[in-house]
Amino acid sequence: MLELHAARDEAESELTAAVQRAEQTRFALGPAREAVEGAQAEADRTLDALHDSDAQLAAVSEKLGQHGAAMRAASAETERIAPAIERAEQTRADQAEALAEIAERLEIAQREPDEAATDLTGATSERDEATAAATAARARETDARLVLRTVEERVRAISGRAESLERAAKAEREAREAAARRAHRRAEQAEVAAAVRAGAERALAVIEHSLSLAATRRQAAEDERARRDEALTEVRAELDALATRHSELTDVVHRDEVARAQQKLRIEQFEQRSVEELGLDPEILVTEYGPDQLVPPVPAPGSDDEDSQDLPEARPYVRAEQEKRLRAAERALKLLGRVNPLALEEHAALEERHRFLTEQLADLKKSRADLLDIIAEIDERVEHVFTSAFQDTATQFERVFSRLFPGGEGRLVLTDPSDMLTTGIEVEARPPGKKVKRLSLLSGGERSLTAVALLVAIFKARPSPFYVMDEVEAALDDVNLGRLLEIFTELRSDSQLIVVTHQKRTMEIADALYGVTMRGDGVTALISQRIQDRAEESA
C-alpha cells in the first residue's frame, strides 16, 4: 500500500511539474512572440525612416549644390570688383593728396596776398578745377564705397548661407550615419527576433509534444490512481472494521476498569463507614458478621416479643432477604425523620421573626391606608382649587375677550369634565365677523391677542403682587394696543407691571422707564427715568 501511495504521489508530482513547465513555456512564448512582432514592426518603421532620410538628404544635397553655385558666383563677382575697388582707392588717395596740396597753396596765398596778387586769377581757376576734381573724386569714392559695402554684404550673406548649408549637410550626414547605425542595429535586432521566434516555435513544438506526452502519462497515472483508489478503499474499509473492533474492545476494557475502580471505591467507603459508624475494623466485621455467619432473628419494632424467648432460630445469610430487611429498616428510619438538637432555638427565633414581620406588615398596611387617605384628600383639594380657578378664569376670559374683541366671543372648555384631575383645557375664540373657533385658523395677531386675553384672565382670577411681560403687544395694531393698555391700566391699581416693550404708547403710560444704552467709550450703561417726575418738571 505504501508503495502504491508513493507511486501515485510521484506520478501526481511529475504531472504537476510537467503542467507547470508547459504553463511557464506558454507564458514565456507569449512575450517572445510579442517581441518578434515588435522587432518586425520596428524594422519596418526603420526602413521607412531610412527611405525618408535618403529623400531628405538628396533634397539637401541639391540645395547645397545650388548654394555652392551661388557662392562661386559671388566669389567671381568679388574677384571682378576687387580691381575696381583698388583703382577707386588709388584715385581717392591721389585726389586726397591733390586736395591737400591745393589747401596748402590756398593757405600760402592767404598769408601772402601782396605777393600773390598777380597770380590770383590763375590760382582761382586752379582752385575751381581742384574743387571740381575733389568733388568728382568724392562722388567716385562714395560710389566705390557703396559698391564695396554691397559686395561685402553679399559676401557675408553668401558666406553665412554657405556655413549654414555646411552645418545642415554635416547634421544630415550625421543623421544619415545615425539612421544607418539604427537600421543596422534594428536589422540585428530583427535577426535576433527572428532567431528568438524560430527558437520559440521550436520550443512550442517541444512543449506541445511534452504536453501530449504529459497528457498520455497523466491519463495513465489517472487510471493507475483509480485502481489504487479502489484498492485503497478496500484497505480503508478493512481498517475501519478493525478500528471499530478495537474501539469496542477498548470500551469494554475501559468499562471493566471503571467497574473495578467503582468496586474498589465502594469497598473503601464500606470500610470507612464500618470504622466511623460501627467502630469496628473491616476485617473483624467480616469475620463476625460475614455472609458465612448465621443471621440472628430480630423482633419487629414496637412489638412485645423483644424480651421473650420464643424467637426463631438463627438462619443462614440470604442476600435478597437481608436486602429486603434493609429497605424496610430504612423506610422506618425515614419515617422517624432526622433529629435536630437545635430545633427549640430555631423555633424560638422563627417565632420572634414571625412576630416582628407581623407587626411590620400591620404598620405598612396602616401607613398605606393613611397615605391613601392623604392622597384622596389632596386630590379632593386639588380638584376643588382647580375647579374654582377654572371657573374664575373662564369668567374673566369671557369678559376680557369681549373687551379685546368687541362683538366677539371666547370661552374656555374642559376636554373631560368628569375627571377634573386629568382633564385638558381648550380655548375657543370667535373674533367678530368670523365663524371659526379654532386657534389654528386665526391670524397671527388674533392668536397673540387671544393669548394675551387668557393671560390677563388668569391675572384677574388670581391676582399677584407683580407681573412680568415680555413684548406681549409686539404683534398688535394701534386699536388693539389701545384696548390692551386700558386693561394694563386696570391691573396697575392692584399690582405692579414690569413690561419689556418697544411700543411708545406703552412707554407713555408707564410710571418709570429703564433702558440699556452704550456710551461713547463703548461701555453699556443702565439709565432710568420716572415719567411722573419728568411730567412735573415739565409743568
C-alpha positions in Angstrom: 0.0 0.0 0.0 2.8 2.4 0.9 4.4 1.7 -2.5 1.1 2.4 -4.3 0.7 5.7 -2.4 4.3 6.7 -3.1 4.0 5.8 -6.8 0.7 7.7 -7.1 2.2 10.8 -5.3 5.3 10.6 -7.6 3.1 10.4 -10.7 1.0 13.3 -9.5 4.1 15.4 -8.7 5.6 14.7 -12.2 2.3 15.6 -13.8 2.0 18.8 -11.8 5.6 19.7 -12.7 5.0 19.0 -16.4 1.9 21.1 -16.4 3.8 23.9 -14.6 6.6 23.7 -17.2 4.1 23.8 -20.0 2.4 26.8 -18.5 5.7 28.6 -17.9 6.8 27.9 -21.5 3.5 29.1 -22.8 3.8 32.3 -20.7 7.4 32.8 -22.0 6.3 32.1 -25.6 3.8 34.9 -25.5 6.3 37.8 -24.7 8.7 36.2 -27.3 6.1 36.4 -30.0 5.3 40.0 -28.9 9.0 40.8 -29.0 9.3 39.3 -32.6 6.3 41.3 -33.8 7.6 44.5 -32.2 11.0 44.0 -33.7 9.5 43.4 -37.2 7.3 46.5 -36.8 10.4 48.5 -35.6 12.4 47.2 -38.6 9.6 48.3 -41.0 9.5 51.7 -39.4 13.3 52.0 -39.6 13.3 51.2 -43.3 10.6 53.8 -43.9 12.6 56.3 -41.9 15.7 55.4 -43.9 13.9 56.0 -47.2 12.6 59.3 -45.9 16.1 60.2 -44.8 17.6 59.4 -48.2 15.0 61.6 -49.9 15.7 64.5 -47.5 19.4 64.0 -48.0 19.0 64.2 -51.7 17.0 67.4 -51.4 19.6 68.9 -49.1 22.4 67.9 -51.5 20.5 69.6 -54.3 20.1 72.8 -52.2 23.7 72.6 -51.2 24.8 72.5 -54.9 22.6 75.5 -55.6 24.1 77.4 -52.7 27.6 76.4 -53.8 27.0 77.7 -57.3 25.7 81.0 -55.8 28.8 81.2 -53.6 31.1 80.6 -56.6 29.2 83.3 -58.5 29.6 85.7 -55.5 33.3 84.9 -55.3 33.7 85.6 -59.0 31.9 88.9 -58.6 34.1 89.7 -55.7 37.2 89.0 -57.8 35.8 91.1 -60.7 35.0 94.1 -58.5 38.3 93.9 -56.5 40.4 95.7 -59.2 37.8 98.5 -59.5 37.9 98.8 -55.7 41.7 99.1 -55.7 41.6 101.7 -58.6 38.9 103.7 -56.7 41.1 103.6 -53.6 44.1 104.8 -55.5 42.1 107.6 -57.2 40.8 108.6 -53.8 44.3 108.7 -52.4 45.6 110.8 -55.4 42.6 113.2 -55.0 43.3 113.5 -51.3 46.9 114.4 -52.0 45.9 117.0 -54.6 43.3 118.4 -52.3 45.9 118.7 -49.6 48.3 120.4 -51.9 45.6 122.8 -53.1 44.7 123.6 -49.5 48.3 124.2 -48.7 48.7 126.5 -51.6 45.5 128.3 -50.6 46.8 128.9 -47.1 50.1 130.2 -48.5 48.2 132.5 -50.8 46.1 133.8 -47.9 49.3 134.5 -45.8 51.0 136.4 -48.8 48.2 138.4 -50.5 50.5 141.1 -51.8 53.0 138.7 -53.4 50.3 136.6 -55.0 48.1 139.3 -56.3 49.4 138.8 -59.7 48.7 135.1 -59.7 45.2 135.4 -58.1 43.4 134.8 -61.3 45.4 131.7 -62.2 45.1 130.4 -58.6 41.4 130.9 -58.6 40.9 128.9 -61.7 43.2 126.2 -60.5 41.3 126.2 -57.2 38.0 125.8 -59.0 39.4 123.0 -61.1 40.8 121.3 -58.0 37.5 121.8 -56.1 35.6 120.2 -59.1 38.1 117.4 -59.2 37.8 116.9 -55.5 34.0 116.8 -55.7 34.2 114.3 -58.6 36.7 112.2 -56.6 34.4 112.3 -53.5 31.5 111.1 -55.7 33.5 108.3 -57.2 34.8 107.4 -53.7 31.2 107.4 -52.4 30.1 105.2 -55.3 33.1 102.9 -54.7 32.3 102.6 -51.0 28.7 101.8 -51.7 29.7 99.1 -54.2 32.3 97.8 -51.7 29.7 97.7 -48.9 27.2 96.0 -51.2 29.7 93.4 -52.2 30.8 92.8 -48.6 27.2 92.4 -47.5 26.6 89.9 -50.3 29.8 88.1 -49.5 28.8 87.9 -45.8 25.3 86.7 -46.7 26.6 84.1 -49.1 29.3 83.0 -46.5 26.6 82.7 -43.8 24.4 80.7 -46.1 27.3 78.5 -47.1 28.2 77.9 -43.4 24.5 77.1 -42.6 24.4 74.8 -45.5 27.6 73.1 -44.5 26.2 72.7 -41.0 23.0 71.4 -42.3 24.9 69.0 -44.6 27.1 67.9 -41.7 24.0 67.4 -39.5 22.3 65.5 -42.3 25.4 63.3 -42.8 25.5 62.7 -39.0 21.7 61.9 -39.0 22.2 59.6 -42.0 25.0 57.9 -40.3 22.9 57.5 -37.1 20.0 56.3 -39.2 22.3 53.8 -40.8 23.5 52.7 -37.4 20.0 52.4 -36.1 19.0 50.5 -39.2 21.9 48.2 -38.7 21.1 47.8 -35.1 17.4 47.1 -35.9 18.4 44.6 -38.6 20.5 42.9 -35.9 17.5 43.0 -33.6 15.3 41.7 -36.3 17.7 38.8 -36.8 17.8 38.2 -33.1 14.0 38.4 -33.0 13.7 36.0 -35.9 16.1 33.6 -34.1 14.1 34.0 -31.0 10.9 33.4 -33.0 12.4 30.3 -34.5 13.6 29.1 -31.1 10.2 29.9 -29.6 8.5 27.9 -32.4 10.8 25.0 -31.8 10.2 25.3 -28.0 6.5 25.5 -28.7 6.7 22.3 -30.7 8.7 20.6 -28.0 6.2 21.9 -25.4 3.3 20.6 -27.4 5.0 17.3 -27.7 5.7 17.4 -24.0 2.1 18.3 -23.3 0.8 15.4 -25.4 3.3 13.1 -23.7 2.3 14.5 -20.3 -1.4 14.1 -21.1 -0.7 10.5 -22.0 1.2 10.0 -18.8 -1.5 11.8 -16.9 -4.2 9.6 -18.3 -2.1 6.5 -17.4 -1.5 8.0 -13.9 -5.2 8.7 -13.6 -6.0 5.1 -14.5 -3.4 3.8 -12.1 -4.7 6.2 -9.4 -8.2 4.9 -9.9 -7.0 1.3 -9.5 -5.0 2.3 -6.4 -8.0 4.2 -5.1 -10.1 1.1 -5.3 -7.5 -0.9 -3.5 -7.1 1.9 -1.0 -10.9 2.0 -0.4 -10.9 -1.8 0.3 -8.0 -1.4 2.7 -9.6 1.6 4.4 -12.8 -0.4 4.8 -10.8 -3.2 6.5 -9.0 -0.6 8.6 -12.4 0.9 9.6 -13.7 -2.5 10.6 -10.5 -3.2 12.6 -10.8 0.3 14.2 -14.4 -0.4 15.1 -13.5 -3.7 16.7 -10.6 -2.1 18.5 -12.9 0.7 19.8 -15.4 -1.8 21.0 -12.6 -3.8 22.8 -11.2 -0.5 24.3 -14.7 0.4 25.5 -15.1 -3.0 27.2 -11.7 -2.7 28.8 -12.5 0.8 29.9 -15.9 -0.2 31.4 -14.2 -3.1 33.2 -11.6 -0.7 34.6 -14.3 1.8 35.7 -16.3 -1.0 37.3 -13.2 -2.3 39.2 -12.5 1.3 40.3 -16.0 1.8 41.4 -16.0 -1.5 43.2 -12.8 -0.6 44.9 -14.2 2.8 45.9 -17.3 1.2 47.3 -15.2 -1.2 49.3 -13.2 1.7 50.7 -16.4 3.5 51.5 -17.8 0.5 53.3 -14.6 0.1 55.3 -14.7 3.8 56.2 -18.4 3.5 57.2 -17.6 0.4 59.4 -15.0 2.3 61.2 -16.9 5.6 61.5 -20.4 4.4 62.2 -19.9 1.0 63.8 -16.4 1.5 65.3 -15.3 -2.0 64.0 -12.4 -2.9 61.9 -13.4 -4.1 58.5 -11.7 -7.5 59.0 -13.4 -8.0 62.3 -16.8 -7.0 60.8 -16.4 -9.5 58.0 -15.2 -12.3 60.4 -18.1 -11.8 62.9 -20.9 -10.7 60.6 -19.8 -12.0 57.2 -22.0 -13.9 54.8 -20.7 -17.2 56.2 -22.2 -16.5 59.6 -25.8 -17.2 60.7 -28.2 -14.2 60.9 -29.8 -13.9 64.4 -33.5 -13.2 64.5 -34.6 -9.5 65.1 -38.1 -8.7 66.5 -40.2 -6.1 64.7 -40.1 -2.6 66.0 -42.7 -1.8 68.7 -43.6 -5.5 69.3 -43.9 -7.0 72.8 -41.7 -10.0 71.9 -38.4 -8.2 72.2 -37.6 -9.8 75.6 -39.4 -13.1 75.0 -37.5 -16.4 74.5 -39.8 -17.6 71.6 -37.8 -16.0 68.8 -37.0 -18.2 65.8 -33.6 -19.7 65.5 -30.8 -18.1 63.5 -30.8 -18.7 59.8 -28.2 -18.7 57.0 -27.4 -15.5 55.2 -29.6 -14.9 52.1 -28.7 -11.6 50.3 -32.1 -10.9 48.8 -33.9 -11.4 52.2 -31.4 -9.3 54.0 -31.6 -6.5 51.4 -35.4 -6.6 51.9 -35.0 -6.2 55.6 -32.5 -3.4 55.0 -35.1 -1.5 52.9 -37.8 -1.9 55.5 -35.5 -0.6 58.2 -34.5 2.4 56.0 -38.2 3.2 55.4 -38.9 3.0 59.2 -35.9 5.3 59.8 -37.1 7.9 57.3 -40.5 7.9 59.0 -38.7 8.9 62.2 -37.0 11.8 60.5 -33.8 13.5 61.3 -33.1 14.5 64.9 -32.4 18.2 65.2 -30.8 19.2 68.6 -31.3 22.9 67.8 -35.0 22.7 67.0 -36.1 24.6 70.1 -33.7 27.5 69.5 -34.7 27.7 65.8 -38.4 27.6 66.8 -38.0 30.5 69.2 -36.0 32.5 66.6 -38.6 31.9 63.9 -41.4 32.8 66.3 -39.7 36.1 67.1 -39.2 36.7 63.4 -42.8 36.0 62.7 -44.0 38.3 65.4 -41.7 41.1 64.1 -42.8 40.7 60.5 -46.5 40.6 61.5 -46.0 43.9 63.3 -44.2 45.4 60.3 -46.9 44.2 58.0 -49.6 45.8 60.1 -47.6 49.0 60.3 -47.2 49.0 56.5 -51.0 48.4 56.0 -51.8 51.3 58.3 -49.3 53.6 56.6 -50.7 52.6 53.2 -54.2 53.4 54.4 -53.0 56.8 55.8 -51.3 57.6 52.5 -54.4 56.7 50.5 -56.5 59.0 52.8 -53.9 61.8 52.3 -53.9 61.3 48.5 -57.7 61.3 48.4 -57.7 64.5 50.5 -55.1 66.1 48.3 -56.9 65.1 45.1 -60.2 66.5 46.5 -58.4 69.7 47.5 -56.7 70.0 44.1 -59.9 69.3 42.3 -61.7 71.9 44.3 -58.9 74.5 43.8 -58.7 73.7 40.1 -62.5 73.9 39.6 -62.7 77.2 41.4 -59.7 78.6 39.5 -61.0 77.3 36.2 -64.4 78.8 36.7 -63.0 82.2 37.7 -60.5 82.2 34.8 -63.3 81.2 32.3 -65.5 84.0 33.6 -62.7 86.6 33.4 -61.6 85.2 29.9 -65.1 85.8 28.5 -65.1 89.4 29.9 -61.5 90.2 28.7 -62.0 88.6 25.3 -65.2 90.6 24.7 -63.2 93.8 25.6 -60.3 93.0 23.3 -62.6 91.7 20.6 -65.8 93.8 20.7 -68.6 91.8 19.3 -66.5 88.5 19.5 -67.0 85.5 21.7 -64.4 83.4 23.6 -64.6 80.8 26.3 -62.6 78.0 28.0 -63.9 74.4 27.7 -62.8 71.3 29.6 -62.0 68.2 27.5 -63.1 65.8 30.2 -65.3 67.4 32.8 -66.0 64.1 34.5 -62.3 63.8 35.6 -61.0 67.2 36.8 -57.6 65.8 37.7 -56.7 64.7 34.2 -58.8 66.9 32.0 -57.4 69.3 29.5 -58.4 72.8 28.6 -59.4 74.0 25.1 -59.6 77.7 24.1 -62.4 78.6 21.8 -62.2 82.1 20.2 -64.5 83.6 17.6 -63.5 87.2 16.6 -66.3 89.4 15.3 -67.3 88.6 11.8 -65.8 85.1 11.8 -67.4 81.7 12.4 -64.2 79.8 13.2 -63.4 78.9 16.8 -60.1 77.0 16.5 -56.9 79.0 17.2 -55.0 77.4 14.3 -57.4 79.1 11.8 -56.9 82.6 13.3 -54.3 85.1 12.1 -51.1 85.7 14.0 -52.3 88.9 15.6 -55.6 87.3 16.6 -53.8 84.3 18.2 -51.4 86.7 20.0 -54.3 88.8 21.3 -56.2 85.7 22.4 -53.1 84.5 24.3 -52.9 88.0 26.0 -56.6 87.7 26.9 -56.0 84.3 28.5 -53.1 85.7 30.4 -55.0 88.7 31.7 -57.9 86.5 32.7 -55.5 84.4 34.8 -54.2 87.7 36.3 -57.7 88.9 37.2 -58.8 85.5 38.5 -55.8 85.0 40.8 -54.1 88.4 41.3 -50.4 88.6 42.1 -48.3 91.5 43.6 -46.5 92.0 40.3 -46.4 90.7 36.7 -43.5 90.4 34.2 -44.4 90.5 30.5 -42.0 90.5 27.5 -43.3 92.3 24.4 -46.8 90.9 24.6 -48.1 93.7 22.4 -45.4 93.5 19.7 -47.8 92.0 17.1 -50.8 94.3 17.9 -52.1 97.2 15.8 -52.9 100.6 17.4 -56.6 99.8 18.0 -55.9 96.5 19.8 -52.9 98.1 21.6 -55.2 100.8 23.0 -57.6 98.2 24.3 -54.8 96.2 25.9 -53.3 99.4 27.5 -56.7 100.1 29.1 -56.6 96.6 30.7 -52.9 97.3 31.9 -54.2 100.5 33.5 -56.8 98.5 35.4 -54.2 95.9 36.5 -51.9 98.8 37.8 -54.5 99.6 40.5 -53.8 96.2 42.3 -50.4 95.1 41.1 -47.1 96.2 39.7 -46.4 95.6 36.0 -42.9 95.0 34.6 -43.2 95.2 30.8 -40.5 94.8 28.2 -41.6 96.8 25.2 -40.6 98.8 22.2 -44.0 100.5 21.8 -44.1 104.2 22.5 -47.7 104.2 23.7 -46.9 101.5 26.3 -44.0 103.6 27.5 -46.2 106.7 27.8 -48.5 105.1 30.4 -45.5 103.7 32.4 -44.5 105.2 35.8 -40.8 104.6 35.2 -38.6 103.6 32.2 -35.4 101.6 32.4 -33.1 101.1 29.4 -29.6 100.0 28.4 -27.6 102.2 26.2 -24.0 102.4 25.0 -21.8 105.4 26.0 -19.2 107.0 23.8 -16.4 104.8 25.2 -18.2 101.6 24.1 -19.3 100.7 27.7 -23.0 99.9 28.2 -24.8 101.8 30.9 -28.2 101.4 32.6 -30.5 104.5 32.6 -33.8 105.2 34.3 -36.4 107.9 34.2 -39.6 108.4 36.2 -42.3 109.6 33.9 -44.4 111.3 36.7 -41.3 113.2 37.9 -40.5 114.2 34.4 -44.0 115.5 33.8 -43.9 117.6 37.0 -40.6 119.1 35.9 -42.0 119.9 32.5 -45.0 121.5 34.2 
